[in-house]
Amino acid sequence: MAGTSGKPGNTPHRLEETAQNAGHRAQETASSVAHRASEAASQVGHRASEVASQAGHRAEEALSNVGEGMSSLGSQLRQNAPQGGMLGQASSAVASRLEQGGRYLQEHNVRDMADDFTSVVRSYPMAALGVGFGVGFLLGMALTRRS
């Protein structure tokens, strides 16, 4: 055979060996890429978890601050409002509700509030639907007036 060198049966064997080597390298590359993608996804997941945790802590801190403000407002209302008569009774009731709401916000976290909200909705589903529709209607009206 003109133009070929080496043993005649050697060429197909070398082609097969080259193809196998290419296949192994492709598998190694794919495995490496998959491993790197897995590591990247894991890092993104951890970072997202950290961000969510920080946001949760900030939300709980904000709720606690609002609770302190409500309690303080209730105390000021109680001190400055008239003590007797119909106005005194109304201001005392409002002050008590503000103080109770403030304590609730200070003592409970977001998870507790979500659980309480869920139990209220389960206890009063029709009222919850009515409130939801009402709030949606008012938001819709407010947004269409601005446009």
N, C-alpha and C positions, 0 to 999 in steps of 0.2 A: 504494500500500500504506500503510495507516494505521498509525502507531506505529513506523515504521522510518525511519531517516535515513541519508543517504549513498547511495552507488551500490548498485543492486540486486545486482550480481555481486561486490561487495566482501566480503560476509559469509562465504561459503564459503572464500574465499582467506584471510581473517583467522583463521578457525577452523583451517585447515590449518597456517598459520604458527604459531599458538599451540601446536598439537599438536606440531609439529616442535621448537619451543623447549623445551617440556616434556620431550620425548624426549632432547634434547641435555643438558638439565640433569640428567636421571635418569642418563644415561650418565656424565657428569662426576662426579656424586655416587658412583655405583657404583665408578668408577675410583679416586676419592679414598679411599673406604672400603677397597677392595682393597689400595691402596698402603699405607695405614696399618696394615692387618692384616699385610701382608707385613713391614713394618718392625718391628712388635711381635713377630712370630714370630722374626725374625732376632735381635732383642735377647734374647729368651728363650733362644734357642739358644746365643748367645754366653755368656750368664750361666750356663746349665747346663754348658757346656764349662768355664768357669772354676771352678765349684764342683767338678766332677768332677776337674779337674786338682789343685785344692787337696786334695781327699780322697785322691787318689793319692799326693801328696807326704807327707801325714800318715801314710798307711799305710806307705809306705816308710821314713819316719823311725821309726815305731813298730817295724817289723820290725828295723831296724838296732839300736835300743835293746835289743830282746829278744835279738838276736845278741850284743851286748856283754855282757849279763847272763849268757847261757849260757857264753860264753867265760870270763868271770870266775869263774863257778861251777865250771867244769871245772878252771881253774887252782887254785882254792882246794881242790877235792877232791884234786887231785894232790899238793898240798903237805901236806895234813892227813891223808891216808889212809896206812895202813901201806905200806911199800915192798916187802915180801916176802910170800911165801906166796900162798895162793889168794885171800884177801881183797885183797891188794895188786894182784894181776893183774886182778881184777874191777874194783876202783876205778880202776885205770889205764885199762882199756878204756872204762869209763863216762866218765871225764874226757876221753879222746881224742874220744869221740863228741860230748860236749857242746861241746868246742872246735871240732870240725869243723862241727857244726851252727851254732854261733855265727858262724863265719867265713862260712859259706854265706849266712846271713841278712844279714850285713853287706855282702857283696859282690854280692848279686843283688837285682834289683828284682822287683816283683810279676809283671811280664810274664814274666821268666825262670822264676819259680816256676811260673806257669801252664803254660808250655811244657814244663817238666820233668814236671809232674804229668800233662799230656796224653801225653807219651811213655811214662811208666810205665803209664798206663792202656791205651795201645795195645799195649805189650809184654806186659802181663799182664791181659787183659780179664776172665778168670774170677775171678782173685784180687781185682780191683778191684770186680767185682760182689758177691763175697762180703763184702768189707769194707764196701761200701755198704749191703748188707742188714743186716749185723751192727750197724753204727752206727745205722741206722734203727730196728732192733729195740730197741736199748738206749735210744735217745731216746724211743721209744714207751712203753717200760716206765717210764722215769723220769717222763714226762709224765702217764701214767695213775695213777701212785702219788700224785702231788701233787694230783690232782683229787678 
